[in-house]
Amino acid sequence: MRINLLCIGKTSSTEIKGLIDYYMTRLPRHWNFELIEIPDVKNAGNFSPDLLKKEEAKLFLNYIESSDITVLLDENGKQFTSREFAGKMDVWMNSSVKKINFLIGGAYGFAPELHQSTGGTLSLSKMTFTHQMIRLFFVEQLYRADQILQGKPYHND
């Protein structure tokens, strides 16, 4: 299985990059995890929020195949506990899914086309965080899910 985290823009904070790298190196190799930073839309300041979301959707769709499971990381998405998320990952790993894409959109969220063509939305919190922080939190939760599925003591209830 392959797990991709697709993000608009780059992480500029070296501290956050270091922490993301720390958790990425701890993920199981068989997950084939990749963080893909998609360059920002050129001249984004000249676009309305709706047009910018459509342009970002086009960029995302270049990385998504019809057989993939694609989940939008969105503040209005479904919330899971860490154990529930681990259970969802387990279901996907034990099915015939070859690739799971998790998407972090731009500042205005996702275009309706992406909402209609994906496997749902996931919220990491009702609070708002920077896109850079969400990358870190998500990668840590992937690592936590792996530890839960292995029965290791990283996660305490």
N, C-alpha and C positions, 0 to 999 in steps of 0.2 A: 504494500500500500504506500501511497505517497500523500503527504500532507503539506499543503502550501498555505502560507499566510501572505496574501496579496495586499499591498499597501500603496496608497497614493503618496508620493513624496519620500524623502529620505529622513533618517533620524540624524539630527545634527548634534545632539548631546552625546559626548564621548562617555559620560557616566552611564547613561541609559544603554548605549550600544554595548558597553562592557557587561552590563547585567544581562542583556538579551543574549549575548554570546555565551555567557556562563550557563544559562539554562539550555540554550540550543545544544551545547556540547554534552549535556546530560540526558538528552532525549534518546530513546532507543533508535539504533541505526535502521531497524526494519521499518520505521515510520517514514524514512526518507524525507525528513522535514526540510523545507526550504522557505526562507523569508525572501519574498520578491518585492523589491521596491520599484514601483512603476513611476517614471518621471512625471512631475507635475504637468498639467496641460499648459502648453505655451500660451502666453498672453492671457492667462486666466482672469486677470483683473478687468479685462474688457468684456467678460461674459456675465450674463445674469446668472443667479444661482441655479435656475432650472437648466439653462443651456450648459453650464459647467458640469452639472451632474450627468447630463447626457453624454458629454465629451468624455468624462471619466468612465462612464459605463462602457463606451466603445473600447477604451484602453483595457478595462478588466476583461471584456469578452474575448480579447486576443489570447488570453491565458486559460480560458475555460472551454472544456469539451462537453458535448451533450450528455456523456455518460458519467460525468463528475457529479459529486454532491457538492453543492456550493451553499455556504452559510454566510449571511451578512452579519457582521458584528455591529449592532445598532442599539442605541440606548433604549429603544422601544421594543426590543426583542424579548424573547422568552428567557427567563432567568432560571438557572440550575444551581443546585448546590455542587460542590466539587465532586461528591460521590455520584450525583446524577449525571454530571458531565462525563465522568469516567465511564459510567454505564453506557452512555450514548456512544462514546468512542469505542467501547468494547463491541457494541452491536455493529457499528460500521466496520470494524476490523474483521469481524467474523462473517461478514456478508461478502458479496462479490464486488464491492466497491474498490476501484483501482486508485482513485484520487479524490481527496477531499480538499476543497478550497475554502478558506476562511478569508473574508474580505473586510478590510478597514478602509472606508471611504474617505473622501475629502471633507472639508469643513461643513459642507451643507448636506452631507449624508449621501443617500443613493437615489438614482433615478428610478421611476416606477418600473421601467423595463427590467431592471435587476431584481426588484422585489417580486415580479411576476415569474421570473425564470429561475428562481433559486429554491433550495430546500428549506428555506425559512430564515429566521433571524435569531440571534443570540445576544443577550445583554449581559455584560460582566458586572454591571451595577446600574442603579437608578441615578447615580451621580454622573456628572460629566467630567471626563479626563482628557488630557491632550492625546492626540493620535500616537505620539511617541510612547506615552505611558501605557496606552492600551496594548501596544506591541509587547511590552515587557510583561504586563499582567497576563496576557493571553499565553505567551510562551511558558510562563511559570505555571499556569493552570494545565497546560499540556503535560509538563513534567510531573505535576502533582497527580494528574490522571493516570499516568504510567505507574507511578509509585503505588497508588491505590490499587490498580489492577494487579500489581505484583504482590500485594499484601505487605509492602514495606512500611516502616514506621514513620515516614516523612509526614503523613497526614494524620492529625489527631482530632478525633471528634470530641 
